Amino acid sequence: MQVIINGKTHQVDTEDDTPLLWVIRDELGMTGTKYGCGIAQCGACTVLVDGQPTRSCVTPVSSVAGQSITTIEAITEDAVGRHVVEAWVANQVPQCGYCQSGQVMAATALLKQNPKPSEQDIASAMINLCRCGTYNAIAAAVRQVAQG
């Protein structure tokens, strides 16, 4: 089956129900997308599928064949994604950093859909878990990008 990840078409030989996360990490060697909980609760595995934040740990690869998938490895190729990463650095968001690729993906999706989100919009969209509790810094980084 063919998957389009970061603008490149990849031929993968896997079962249709294999989670997208394992195709990305194990078959294609892109390890920036993390395994967290395996039940779509934490968001560490978040990627963008046609611009929508998607929990790749429970997404069967067959369900995204032919769609545009973006991982953290390519997020700075997008102007909004690049600004999000810059804001993450400026606000010193990461502590342990494990969840941050998923957080960046969720923030990028939010800001691409809504360039000027309200505080409620940010709270509603930024639902990935962070064991270090960097939620205030995450919100500050999203606000920084929104303010231009």
C-alpha positions as CSV (number, residue, x, y, z in Angstrom):
1,M,0.0,0.0,0.0
2,Q,1.1,3.5,-0.6
3,V,1.3,6.2,2.0
4,I,2.2,9.9,1.5
5,I,4.3,11.1,4.4
6,N,5.9,14.5,4.5
7,G,5.3,14.9,0.7
8,K,6.9,11.6,-0.3
9,T,5.1,8.5,-1.4
10,H,6.2,5.3,0.4
11,Q,5.3,1.8,-0.6
12,V,4.8,-0.2,2.6
13,D,4.2,-3.9,3.0
14,T,2.1,-4.3,6.1
15,E,-1.2,-5.5,7.3
16,D,-4.1,-3.0,6.7
17,D,-4.8,-2.7,10.4
18,T,-1.2,-1.9,11.4
19,P,-1.3,1.4,13.3
20,L,0.1,4.3,11.4
21,L,2.5,5.0,14.2
22,W,4.3,1.7,13.7
23,V,4.6,2.3,9.9
24,I,6.1,5.7,10.6
25,R,8.5,4.6,13.3
26,D,9.4,1.0,12.5
27,E,9.0,0.7,8.7
28,L,10.1,4.2,7.7
29,G,12.5,5.0,10.5
30,M,10.9,8.4,11.5
31,T,11.1,8.3,15.3
32,G,10.1,11.9,16.1
33,T,6.5,10.7,16.5
34,K,6.3,9.0,19.9
35,Y,4.4,6.1,21.4
36,G,2.8,7.1,24.6
37,C,-0.3,5.2,25.7
38,G,-1.4,3.2,22.7
39,I,-5.1,4.1,23.3
40,A,-5.3,7.6,21.8
41,Q,-5.5,9.3,25.1
42,C,-2.1,11.1,25.5
43,G,-1.4,12.6,22.1
44,A,2.3,11.8,22.0
45,C,1.7,10.1,18.6
46,T,-0.2,13.0,17.0
47,V,0.5,13.6,13.3
48,L,-1.5,15.6,10.8
49,V,-3.6,13.8,8.3
50,D,-4.8,16.2,5.6
51,G,-4.2,18.9,8.2
52,Q,-6.2,17.3,11.0
53,P,-4.5,16.2,14.2
54,T,-4.7,12.4,14.3
55,R,-3.7,9.9,17.0
56,S,-1.5,7.6,14.9
57,C,-1.3,4.8,17.6
58,V,-4.9,3.8,16.8
59,T,-5.2,4.8,13.2
60,P,-5.0,1.9,10.8
61,V,-2.6,2.6,8.0
62,S,-5.2,1.5,5.4
63,S,-7.5,4.3,6.6
64,V,-5.0,7.0,5.6
65,A,-3.7,5.6,2.3
66,G,-3.6,8.4,-0.3
67,Q,-4.0,11.1,2.3
68,S,-1.3,13.7,3.1
69,I,0.4,12.8,6.4
70,T,2.7,15.2,8.1
71,T,5.0,14.2,11.0
72,I,7.2,16.3,13.2
73,E,10.2,15.7,10.9
74,A,8.7,18.0,8.3
75,I,6.7,20.5,10.4
76,T,9.2,23.3,10.0
77,E,8.7,23.1,6.2
78,D,5.3,24.7,6.9
79,A,5.4,28.4,7.8
80,V,3.0,28.0,10.7
81,G,4.8,24.9,11.9
82,R,8.1,26.8,11.8
83,H,6.7,29.6,13.9
84,V,5.3,27.1,16.4
85,V,8.7,25.5,16.8
86,E,10.3,28.9,17.2
87,A,7.7,29.9,19.9
88,W,8.3,26.5,21.7
89,V,12.0,27.4,21.9
90,A,11.4,31.0,22.9
91,N,9.0,30.0,25.7
92,Q,11.3,27.1,26.8
93,V,8.2,24.7,26.6
94,P,9.9,21.3,26.8
95,Q,11.0,19.8,30.0
96,C,11.5,16.1,29.4
97,G,10.3,16.7,25.8
98,Y,8.6,13.4,25.2
99,C,5.2,14.7,24.4
100,Q,6.4,17.8,22.6
101,S,6.2,16.5,19.0
102,G,2.6,15.7,19.5
103,Q,2.0,19.1,21.2
104,V,3.7,20.9,18.3
105,M,1.5,19.0,15.8
106,A,-1.7,19.9,17.7
107,A,-0.7,23.5,18.0
108,T,0.2,23.7,14.3
109,A,-3.2,22.2,13.3
110,L,-5.0,24.7,15.6
111,L,-3.2,27.8,14.3
112,K,-3.6,26.7,10.6
113,Q,-7.3,26.3,11.1
114,N,-7.7,29.4,13.5
115,P,-4.8,31.9,13.3
116,K,-6.2,34.0,16.1
117,P,-7.6,31.5,18.7
118,S,-9.2,32.6,21.9
119,E,-8.1,31.2,25.2
120,Q,-11.0,28.8,25.0
121,D,-10.0,27.7,21.5
122,I,-6.5,27.0,22.8
123,A,-7.8,25.1,25.8
124,S,-10.1,23.0,23.6
125,A,-7.5,22.2,21.0
126,M,-4.4,21.6,23.2
127,I,-5.7,18.5,25.0
128,N,-2.5,16.3,24.7
129,L,-1.1,15.2,28.0
130,C,2.1,16.5,29.4
131,R,3.5,14.6,32.4
132,C,5.8,17.6,33.2
133,G,2.8,20.0,33.3
134,T,4.1,22.5,30.8
135,Y,0.5,23.6,29.9
136,N,1.1,27.2,30.8
137,A,4.2,27.4,28.6
138,I,2.4,25.6,25.8
139,A,-0.5,28.1,25.9
140,A,2.0,31.0,26.0
141,A,3.8,29.6,22.9
142,V,0.5,29.3,21.0
143,R,-0.5,32.8,22.0
144,Q,2.9,34.1,20.8
145,V,2.3,32.6,17.3
146,A,-1.2,33.9,17.2
147,Q,-0.1,37.4,18.0
148,G,2.4,37.3,15.2
